[in-house]
Amino acid sequence: MQILLKTLYLYEVQLAQTKLESRGIPSYIRNEFVNNVAVMPVAENYILAVNELDYEKALSILQEAEEYQQPDDEE
């Protein structure tokens, strides 16, 4: 899996995921529930990841929408 998007806002990764899925690219949201489960206040980034083979196509789709922010560090 390749990191495509990191953000503090869940809705941003959900919108990006919907755009990718509408074009047939599956994706996975990491940390989707971490901010709801933690006892202490936590500000974890939500991460949208895609298969490495789909990365370039997914990147171009999000860049078309002008919503893409490249992650600071990649895993």
PyMOL commands that set and color helices and strands:
alter all, ss='L'
color gray80, all
select helices_A, chain A and resi 10-22+34-37+52-64
alter helices_A, ss='H'
color red, helices_A
select strands_A, chain A and resi 2-7+27-30+46-50
alter strands_A, ss='S'
color yellow, strands_A
deselect
rebuild
show_as cartoon
